[in-house]
Amino acid sequence: MSTEQESFLWSQGTTKTYHIPIEHLDYKFIETCTDVKYLEKILKILRSGEEGFYPDLVLFCEKRIETLAPNSRALRREKTTATVSDFTAEEWEKINNEVKVLYSFILICVCMFYICNDFEFSFDVEKECSKIDGNEENKPKTSCHTNTNLPKMEIDTTGMTTKEKNFIANREREKGNEAFVTGDYKEAIAYYVRSISAFPTVASYNNKAQAEIRLQNWHAALQDCETVLNLDPGNIKALMRRATVYNNLQNFKAAAEDWKEVLRIEPDNARAKKNLSDIEKSLKGSEPTSQTQTRGKKIFIQDIEVSDGDEGQGGDEGEDESGGGDKSNIKHLIFFSLEKYGADSKIV
């Protein structure tokens, strides 16, 4: 191409992209051009629409490039996401069935994971306590397991940090919980004492009080309940356990006061209402009461706290009030206890 011709083309105008002369965007030029790279530039300009939209010219340029270079990158196009309309009815049904099978398999795997996780790692103390309570009436009061090799009652925490003391206290309390659910209350008390010696917490004192109640060590249990209420005034579990102790010590007026305090904090507490009503009826009776009426009913409160491991000293820790067990089984056990042993066997 001569200089005069080139200057003439430039005078007619060029594209913004690549500065290609407008006259080259023509069927005749594209048909005679053999420079693939140059044609790819023209195709890109035509597709961009900067010089107008010419669908037929774009198609013609694509075919010319395909003839010269079938594997040219300019001919590649991004495919859109397939939809239902892109498949036949049979193809879509096959795909849908495969997706359903895969989804079912994933769902089964997830369910199995949680089931195995519950069986292997979850330990519901409340449920285990209810199992023990269900068989309690069939066993003598002194038929708990005894361990002659009890651990030392104190732990030397000299030089330990508060975090280390708290960790050891939690570990010892967990050991006490395990001993409690197996019926070895003396060993449970030993571990609770060790936990208290390392780092005193409301949960450890509360658990120790429950173990003392199981062994009918009323005065020791009373002392533990008093300690809890000094650290955490208004602690529901400590109030209910102290009421149990007072009831067994035949101090019915003090027991009634504790039940009233429970109702002041939890007005809808059915157990507190029931026991307070029984005590008030016995107190309103005639002065000479029978031995059975005077002694009242023994109330065993099945509660063991499992700490979350972040308890503070004294009454600042958070006790885990929830159980991870099967609620239907717990309801069944509660109904069984109520039917066989009376309303005071209800688990709280």
Residue pairs with C-beta under 8 A, 6 or more apart in sequence:
9 21
9 23
10 21
12 21
12 22
12 23
13 21
13 22
14 20
14 21
14 22
15 21
15 22
15 25
15 45
15 50
15 51
16 50
17 41
17 44
17 45
17 48
17 50
18 41
18 44
18 45
20 38
20 41
20 42
20 45
22 51
23 29
24 30
24 33
24 42
25 42
25 45
25 46
25 51
25 54
25 57
27 57
27 60
30 39
30 42
30 57
30 60
30 61
30 64
31 60
31 64
33 39
33 64
34 68
36 65
36 68
36 69
36 72
39 61
39 64
39 65
39 68
40 65
40 72
40 73
40 74
42 61
43 58
43 61
43 62
43 65
43 74
44 74
45 51
46 54
46 57
46 58
46 61
47 58
62 74
62 75
65 72
65 74
65 75
66 72
66 75
84 92
87 95
118 324
122 324
122 325
123 306
124 323
124 324
124 325
125 177
125 180
125 181
125 304
125 306
125 323
126 302
126 303
126 304
126 323
126 325
126 330
126 347
127 323
127 325
127 326
127 329
127 330
127 333
128 181
129 180
129 181
129 302
129 303
129 304
129 347
130 302
130 330
130 333
130 334
130 337
130 347
131 333
132 181
132 183
132 302
133 300
133 302
133 333
133 337
133 345
133 347
134 333
134 336
134 337
136 300
137 340
137 341
141 216
143 183
144 183
144 184
144 185
144 186
144 214
144 215
145 182
145 183
145 184
145 187
146 184
146 186
147 179
147 184
147 186
147 187
150 186
150 187
150 190
151 187
151 190
151 191
151 194
152 194
153 190
153 193
153 194
153 197
154 193
154 194
154 197
155 168
155 172
155 194
155 197
155 198
157 164
157 165
157 168
157 197
157 198
157 199
160 168
162 199
162 313
165 198
165 199
166 199
166 309
166 311
167 309
168 195
168 198
168 199
169 195
169 196
169 198
169 199
169 200
169 201
169 204
169 311
170 195
170 307
170 309
170 311
172 191
172 192
172 194
172 195
172 198
173 191
173 192
173 195
173 201
173 203
173 204
173 207
173 307
174 306
175 191
176 187
176 188
176 189
176 190
176 191
176 192
176 195
176 204
176 207
176 208
176 211
177 188
177 207
177 304
177 306
179 185
179 187
179 188
179 191
180 188
180 207
180 210
180 211
180 304
181 304
185 211
185 214
185 215
186 215
188 207
188 208
188 211
189 208
189 211
189 212
189 215
192 204
192 205
192 207
192 208
192 211
193 208
195 201
195 204
196 204
196 205
196 208
199 311
199 313
200 231
200 313
200 314
201 307
201 311
201 312
201 313
201 314
201 317
202 228
202 231
202 232
202 235
202 238
202 311
202 314
202 315
202 317
202 319
203 305
203 307
203 311
203 317
203 319
205 224
205 225
205 227
205 228
205 231
205 238
206 224
206 228
206 235
206 237
206 238
206 241
206 303
206 305
206 319
207 304
207 305
208 224
209 221
209 224
209 225
209 228
209 238
209 241
210 221
210 241
210 301
210 302
210 303
210 304
212 218
212 220
212 221
212 224
213 221
213 241
213 244
213 245
213 300
213 301
214 300
216 248
218 245
218 248
218 249
221 241
221 245
222 242
222 245
222 246
222 249
225 238
225 239
225 241
225 242
225 245
226 242
228 235
228 237
228 238
228 315
229 235
229 238
229 239
229 242
231 314
231 315
232 238
232 314
232 315
234 261
234 265
235 315
236 262
236 265
236 266
236 269
237 301
237 303
237 305
237 319
239 258
239 259
239 261
239 262
239 265
240 258
240 259
240 262
240 271
240 272
240 301
240 303
240 348
241 301
241 303
242 258
243 255
243 258
243 259
243 262
243 275
243 299
244 255
244 298
244 299
244 300
244 301
246 252
246 254
246 255
246 258
247 255
247 275
247 279
247 296
247 297
247 298
247 299
248 298
250 294
250 295
250 296
252 279
252 282
252 283
252 296
253 283
255 275
255 279
255 296
256 276
256 279
256 280
256 283
259 272
259 275
259 276
259 279
260 276
262 269
262 272
263 269
263 272
263 273
263 276
266 272
270 346
271 346
271 348
274 343
274 344
275 297
275 299
275 344
278 296
278 297
279 296
282 289
282 293
282 294
282 296
285 293
297 342
297 344
298 344
299 344
300 344
300 345
301 348
302 347
302 348
303 347
303 348
305 319
305 320
305 321
306 320
307 317
307 318
307 319
307 320
308 318
308 320
310 317
310 318
311 317
311 318
323 330
330 347
333 347
334 346
334 347
337 345
337 346
337 347
338 345
338 346
